[in-house]
Amino acid sequence: MYQKRLEFEASEKGKEEQEKYRSTPPWSWRPAVPITEVTNQPPAFEWVPSFDVDKFGRISVLKCTSWRVEEYTLELAECVVGLQSFTEDKHLFSCSGTIVEFLKGVGCVVTSASLVKLPHQDEIADKLKVNVCLPSGETLEGSVSNVDFCYNICVVHVRSTSQLPAKRFSADTTFFNFDDCHSKDVVALGRLCKRWSLNVASGKLTPRRSQFDCEELLVSSCRISKRGVGGPLMDFDGNIIGMNFYDKKETPFVPGFIMLKCLQHFNDFGRVIRPLHGLRVKTLHEEQLTVLEKIHLVFPGVCGVIVEKVQVPSPEH
């Protein structure tokens, strides 16, 4: 069948048919493809990340939500900046960040430590230069203040003669309680290093942990690109509930209450202090349904966490 189709297309009559269909909209001529080419080159269905703005999202993705959510997004967008880092004249990383504080002419931008670290190493790059790109397109020079590689958090200070909008992370933990019946809708925001380049992606909070090494990371279904790393995650009430990272099939994020704890430790101790309790735990919602069935059979209506491991030696052991 394919061979006959190919022979027909090569004939004079076939060429006439091609011209006829090409010049008569809305029809279009689709040339035959030999079956050998199809079987030898199967299509790849894995989602491939891209830096294209349309792959992250646009403000139009929120048109299916209420105007209130769009308004919250535009208000938060004033605090979202684009970031670029360089070692000497070599580009290192580009991502997003959030201005969480502005005092005495200095803005505090929170972002991912990927902005400042060497590839595949938990070390800050030498001769580092950081550019902070405001929504208006103005570019300011930033300086690295604090870094924590465990949570992959970085604080960049930027001086400005004009007032910079700022918004703090939310300390509320009730949004992450899956026992309550409330909306789990979220919006991820990011910005490119050019004028009026806001990117947004909507999704939902997912009741499981990220596959990354940091066990405190949670997950949303928002699809972002690497340009959105370090950008804020907002609930539909306008609260910043986390800071985004990047993965191919989901978006891991550090919850807002953990971000606040880290920022407080930076102010008090210059670094993040981690007390050792020796327990590794996870919530019930992370377990498989078959395991939950056994637990609820013995403990109806139970809630809380599952202790996966007790480290030896440790205070809890």
C-alpha positions as CSV (number, residue, x, y, z in Angstrom):
1,M,0.0,0.0,0.0
2,Y,2.8,2.4,0.9
3,Q,4.8,1.5,-2.2
4,K,1.8,2.2,-4.4
5,R,1.3,5.5,-2.7
6,L,4.9,6.5,-3.3
7,E,4.7,5.4,-6.9
8,F,1.6,7.5,-7.4
9,E,3.2,10.6,-5.9
10,A,6.2,10.2,-8.3
11,S,3.9,10.0,-11.3
12,E,2.7,13.0,-13.3
13,K,-0.9,12.6,-12.1
14,G,0.3,12.5,-8.5
15,K,2.3,15.7,-8.9
16,E,-0.9,17.4,-10.4
17,E,-2.9,16.2,-7.3
18,Q,-0.2,17.6,-5.0
19,E,-0.4,21.1,-6.6
20,K,-4.2,20.9,-6.6
21,Y,-4.4,20.2,-2.8
22,R,-1.7,22.7,-1.9
23,S,-3.6,25.5,-3.6
24,T,-7.1,24.6,-2.2
25,P,-7.4,25.5,1.5
26,P,-8.2,24.2,4.0
27,W,-6.9,20.9,2.6
28,S,-3.2,20.0,2.7
29,W,-1.2,17.3,0.9
30,R,0.5,14.9,3.2
31,P,3.3,13.0,1.5
32,A,3.5,9.3,2.2
33,V,6.3,8.0,4.5
34,P,7.9,4.6,3.9
35,I,7.1,2.2,6.7
36,T,10.8,1.5,7.2
37,E,11.4,5.1,8.2
38,V,8.5,5.0,10.7
39,T,9.6,1.8,12.4
40,N,13.3,2.7,12.5
41,Q,12.6,6.1,14.1
42,P,9.9,5.9,16.7
43,P,8.8,9.2,18.3
44,A,10.1,10.2,21.7
45,F,7.3,10.9,24.2
46,E,9.5,12.0,27.1
47,W,8.9,15.7,28.0
48,V,12.0,17.7,27.1
49,P,12.7,20.8,29.2
50,S,13.1,24.1,27.3
51,F,14.1,27.6,28.0
52,D,11.4,28.9,25.6
53,V,9.0,31.3,27.4
54,D,6.0,29.4,26.0
55,K,7.1,26.2,27.6
56,F,7.0,27.7,31.1
57,G,3.7,29.5,30.7
58,R,2.1,32.9,30.2
59,I,-0.3,35.0,32.2
60,S,-3.1,33.6,29.9
61,V,-2.9,30.2,31.7
62,L,-4.8,31.9,34.6
63,K,-7.7,33.0,32.5
64,C,-9.7,29.9,33.6
65,T,-9.3,31.1,37.3
66,S,-11.0,34.0,39.0
67,W,-9.8,37.6,38.5
68,R,-8.8,37.6,42.2
69,V,-6.1,35.0,41.5
70,E,-4.8,36.9,38.5
71,E,-4.7,40.0,40.6
72,Y,-2.7,38.3,43.3
73,T,-0.3,36.9,40.7
74,L,0.3,40.4,39.2
75,E,0.9,41.9,42.7
76,L,3.4,39.2,43.5
77,A,5.0,39.6,40.0
78,E,6.3,43.0,41.1
79,C,8.6,41.2,43.6
80,V,9.8,38.5,41.2
81,V,13.2,39.2,39.5
82,G,15.3,37.5,36.9
83,L,18.9,36.6,37.9
84,Q,22.1,35.9,36.0
85,S,25.5,34.9,37.3
86,F,28.9,35.1,35.7
87,T,32.4,33.9,36.6
88,E,34.5,36.6,35.0
89,D,32.9,36.9,31.5
90,K,31.5,33.3,31.4
91,H,27.8,32.8,32.0
92,L,27.2,30.4,34.9
93,F,23.4,30.2,35.6
94,S,20.1,32.0,35.0
95,C,17.0,31.7,37.2
96,S,14.4,33.6,39.1
97,G,14.2,35.1,42.6
98,T,11.8,36.9,45.0
99,I,12.5,40.2,46.9
100,V,11.4,39.3,50.4
101,E,12.6,42.5,52.2
102,F,13.7,46.0,51.4
103,L,15.4,48.0,54.2
104,K,17.6,51.2,54.1
105,G,18.1,51.0,50.3
106,V,19.0,47.3,50.3
107,G,16.8,44.6,48.9
108,C,17.0,40.9,50.0
109,V,16.5,38.5,47.1
110,V,15.9,34.8,47.9
111,T,16.7,32.3,45.2
112,S,18.4,28.9,44.5
113,A,22.0,28.3,45.4
114,S,22.4,26.9,41.8
115,L,22.9,30.6,40.9
116,V,26.3,30.8,42.6
117,K,27.7,27.3,42.9
118,L,30.0,25.4,40.6
119,P,28.5,22.7,38.4
120,H,28.2,19.4,40.3
121,Q,30.0,20.9,43.3
122,D,28.7,22.4,46.6
123,E,31.1,25.3,46.3
124,I,30.6,29.0,45.5
125,A,32.2,30.0,42.2
126,D,35.2,32.3,42.2
127,K,35.1,35.9,40.8
128,L,31.3,35.8,40.9
129,K,29.2,38.5,39.4
130,V,25.4,38.5,39.9
131,N,22.9,40.6,37.8
132,V,19.4,41.3,39.2
133,C,16.9,42.1,36.5
134,L,13.8,44.0,37.7
135,P,10.4,43.7,36.0
136,S,10.9,47.1,34.2
137,G,14.1,45.8,32.6
138,E,16.5,47.7,34.9
139,T,19.5,45.6,35.8
140,L,21.2,46.0,39.2
141,E,24.4,44.4,40.6
142,G,23.8,42.0,43.4
143,S,26.1,40.5,46.1
144,V,25.9,37.1,47.7
145,S,25.0,37.3,51.4
146,N,24.2,33.7,52.5
147,V,24.2,30.2,51.0
148,D,22.9,26.9,52.2
149,F,23.6,23.9,50.0
150,C,21.5,21.5,51.9
151,Y,18.3,23.3,51.2
152,N,19.9,24.9,48.0
153,I,19.0,28.4,49.2
154,C,20.9,31.6,48.4
155,V,20.3,35.2,49.6
156,V,21.4,38.0,47.3
157,H,21.6,41.7,48.5
158,V,20.9,44.4,45.9
159,R,21.2,48.2,46.4
160,S,18.6,50.5,44.9
161,T,17.9,54.2,45.1
162,S,14.2,53.6,44.6
163,Q,11.8,51.5,46.7
164,L,11.6,47.9,45.7
165,P,8.3,45.9,46.3
166,A,8.8,43.0,48.7
167,K,6.7,40.1,50.0
168,R,7.6,37.6,52.7
169,F,7.1,33.8,52.7
170,S,4.0,32.5,54.5
171,A,4.6,30.8,57.9
172,D,1.2,29.0,57.7
173,T,1.4,25.2,57.5
174,T,-2.3,24.5,57.2
175,F,-2.1,24.6,53.4
176,F,0.1,21.4,53.5
177,N,-2.5,19.5,55.6
178,F,-4.1,17.0,53.3
179,D,-6.6,16.0,56.0
180,D,-8.4,19.3,55.5
181,C,-10.7,19.8,52.5
182,H,-9.5,23.0,50.9
183,S,-8.1,24.0,47.6
184,K,-4.6,22.8,46.7
185,D,-4.3,25.0,43.6
186,V,-1.0,26.8,43.2
187,V,0.8,29.1,40.8
188,A,4.5,29.1,40.0
189,L,6.1,32.4,38.9
190,G,9.4,33.2,37.2
191,R,11.0,35.9,35.2
192,L,13.5,36.1,32.3
193,C,16.3,38.7,32.4
194,K,14.5,41.1,30.1
195,R,11.7,43.7,30.4
196,W,8.1,42.5,31.2
197,S,9.0,38.8,30.9
198,L,6.7,37.3,33.6
199,N,6.1,33.5,33.3
200,V,3.5,31.6,35.2
201,A,2.3,28.0,35.4
202,S,-0.6,26.7,37.4
203,G,-1.0,23.3,39.0
204,K,-1.8,21.5,42.3
205,L,0.0,20.5,45.4
206,T,0.9,16.8,45.3
207,P,0.8,14.6,48.5
208,R,4.3,13.2,48.2
209,R,7.9,14.2,48.7
210,S,10.4,15.0,46.0
211,Q,12.9,12.5,44.7
212,F,15.7,14.9,45.4
213,D,18.1,14.3,48.3
214,C,16.5,17.0,50.6
215,E,13.6,15.2,52.4
216,E,11.8,18.4,53.2
217,L,11.0,19.2,49.6
218,L,7.4,18.9,48.5
219,V,6.0,18.7,45.0
220,S,3.5,20.5,42.8
221,S,2.3,19.6,39.3
222,C,3.3,23.0,37.8
223,R,5.4,22.7,34.6
224,I,8.3,25.2,34.6
225,S,11.7,25.5,32.9
226,K,15.0,26.0,34.6
227,R,14.5,29.7,34.3
228,G,11.8,29.3,37.0
229,V,14.2,27.8,39.5
230,G,14.2,30.0,42.6
231,G,10.9,31.6,41.8
232,P,8.0,31.7,44.2
233,L,5.1,29.3,44.5
234,M,1.8,31.0,45.4
235,D,-1.5,29.6,46.6
236,F,-4.8,31.0,45.3
237,D,-5.0,33.4,48.3
238,G,-1.9,35.2,47.2
239,N,0.4,33.7,49.9
240,I,4.0,32.6,49.0
241,I,4.0,29.0,50.2
242,G,7.4,27.9,48.8
243,M,10.4,28.4,46.4
244,N,10.5,26.3,43.3
245,F,13.2,24.0,41.9
246,Y,13.2,22.1,38.6
247,D,12.6,18.5,37.6
248,K,11.4,17.0,34.3
249,K,8.0,15.7,35.4
250,E,7.1,17.8,38.4
251,T,8.2,20.9,40.3
252,P,9.8,20.3,43.7
253,F,9.8,23.2,46.2
254,V,10.9,24.2,49.7
255,P,7.9,25.1,51.9
256,G,7.6,28.7,53.0
257,F,7.8,27.9,56.7
258,I,11.2,26.2,56.1
259,M,12.4,29.2,54.1
260,L,11.5,31.5,56.9
261,K,13.4,29.3,59.4
262,C,16.5,29.4,57.1
263,L,16.3,33.2,56.7
264,Q,16.0,33.6,60.5
265,H,19.0,31.4,61.0
266,F,21.0,33.4,58.5
267,N,20.2,36.6,60.5
268,D,21.0,35.0,63.9
269,F,23.9,32.6,63.2
270,G,25.0,33.4,59.6
271,R,24.2,29.8,58.6
272,V,21.4,27.2,59.0
273,I,21.6,25.2,62.3
274,R,20.3,21.6,62.1
275,P,19.6,19.8,65.4
276,L,20.1,16.1,65.2
277,H,17.1,14.1,66.5
278,G,17.9,10.9,64.6
279,L,14.5,10.3,63.1
280,R,13.5,9.9,59.5
281,V,9.8,10.3,59.1
282,K,7.2,10.7,56.3
283,T,3.5,11.5,56.3
284,L,0.7,8.9,55.9
285,H,-0.3,10.5,52.6
286,E,3.0,9.4,51.1
287,E,2.3,5.7,51.6
288,Q,0.8,3.3,49.1
289,L,-3.0,2.7,49.3
290,T,-2.4,-1.0,50.2
291,V,-0.3,0.0,53.2
292,L,-2.8,2.7,54.3
293,E,-5.6,0.1,54.2
294,K,-3.7,-2.1,56.8
295,I,-3.0,0.9,59.0
296,H,-6.6,2.2,59.0
297,L,-7.9,-1.3,59.7
298,V,-6.0,-1.4,63.0
299,F,-6.1,2.4,63.7
300,P,-9.3,3.9,62.2
301,G,-9.0,7.6,61.6
302,V,-5.4,7.8,62.5
303,C,-3.2,10.7,61.4
304,G,0.4,11.8,61.8
305,V,3.7,10.5,60.5
306,I,5.4,7.2,60.0
307,V,8.9,6.7,61.5
308,E,10.9,5.1,58.7
309,K,14.3,5.0,60.5
310,V,16.0,5.7,63.8
311,Q,19.6,6.6,63.5
312,V,22.1,4.9,65.8
313,P,23.5,6.6,67.9
314,S,21.0,9.4,68.3
315,P,19.0,11.0,71.1
316,E,15.8,9.3,70.0
317,H,17.5,5.9,69.9
